[in-house]
């Protein structure tokens, strides 16, 4: 709300209040008769300029007091301005019903003699026929309301006359902030005017369609139908800017309340799984938007699981069915990835059904991310602001399909990066294994060379010692020499045997020899050796190295054998 317009206490002027804005000041200065009151800090405009004030300020979402609406409707007349002496410059003439003087004396048709209890004759009061009474009432209303007037009220029962040539409905006034009806008037929209008005409203930018629940400003003639005693208004014109302004104001009030409670961006900021495949949908199964949405998902071949909860997407039943559908999906939020609200296109007033306060709060608090596609290219509902919005149901379906395609591309990219990383690790492992084999081969050759050298030195020492002892104790040790020779021979055999065993053990320790005998070397996915079954778990990916290559495998079962 930018400001307010109220009727001054004198009843002759309008008071316009608003925080300073250059554009609003310029708009007020264009109104004839306006003047600035520095004491009360308000703009005052003659009440006779009420329609000019309304036309200039309604587009800025000013709030108009009920008395101002009555002035617009013609049910309240502005007071005459005071003259310099403090009196009124012009007094309002009283309105009299026609025929008051003529009815002072009854005619013969209405006068009849009657006798009282004493036998004296008395004259009965004159009586009218119902038709005469109704015609007099009609004539009185015509004199009281000789011209058409503007009336503001909420449309009721308009939808019941759908498809009829003449449209009959009601305009009601509701108590502020309560919703209870305080006044009702019957309204007639006859065929010729209905065709012209409804077509013009549909062609308005943005389009407007009459429906129950809309507050309208209608130009109408006061009418009284004598045959049935029916008092009604006959509509001649409708101000679409008034209704659109009211709808915009209602929408802004709901958004402001959501913002005050910290709910304006809550649902929009929720994340969605990637990809989102379990889709909940709230829409009418008869809507073209639903068929377009479903067909696009099916043609994508992405394997979506779609669950439809039928609801009404316009009319008075939208609120209860939509709230029930939102509750149903909220109770099963863990079974779905996102929730979509879709419908086909329509007028601006059709879109206004999605500005409902209770529906907006239910969407804002919903545990699932809500996607909205209700078929409007320019206008936005409250739901478009507080949830993820796409222009059409097909656009919502495209967003879901694009999410799946993005997920597929991401998986392919990750797989390619993983394949590259594994190939690099395998190449590094091969180099490490070849280097370890070469190091082991050099180590074994060096050990063998040192062992042979030590054995040769020991043999020479034994021979020298034996010859010396033989020379010194030739006689004593002949026999011992024989035994020593035999013992030395056995010692040499044992030494040779030990050397052969060491060489055999070294050959057995060579991994290539182990693999050549049919054994295999088991490693985990990272390349670490798995020496025992207890280090392996089912489902684990392993690498098996054979003598002529490697293989990848996945463990199905692990059985431990106790020694």
Buried (B, 14 or more C-beta within 10 A) or exposed (E): EBBBBBBBEEBBBBBBBBEEEEEBEEBBEEBEBBEBEEEEEBBBBBBBBBEBBBBBBBBBBBBBBEBBBBBBBBBBEBBBBEEEEEEEEEEEEEEEEEEEEEBEEBEEEBEEEEEEEEEEEEEEEBEEEEEEEBBBBBBBBBEEBEEBBBBBBBBBBBBEBEEEEEBBBBBBBBEEEEEEEEEEBBBBBBEEBBEEBBEEBEEBEBBBBBBBBBBBBBBBBBBBBBEEEEBBBBBBBBBBBBBBBBBBBBBBBBBEBBEEEEBBBBBBEBEBEEBBBBBBBBBBEEBEBBBBBBEBBEEBEBEBEBBBBBBBBBBEEBBEBBBEBBEBBBEEEEEBBBBBBBBBBBBBBBBBBBBBBEBBBBBBEBBBBBBBBBBBEEBBBBBBBBBBBBBBBBBBBBBBBEBBEEBEEEEEEEEEEEEEEBEEBBEEBEEEBEEEEEEBEEEBEEEBEEBEEEBEEEBEEBEEEBEEBBEEEEEEBEEEBEEBEEEBEEBBEEBEEEBEEBBEEBEEEBBEEBBEEEEEBBBBEEBEEBEEEEEBEEEBEBBBBEBEEBEEEEBEEEEEEEE
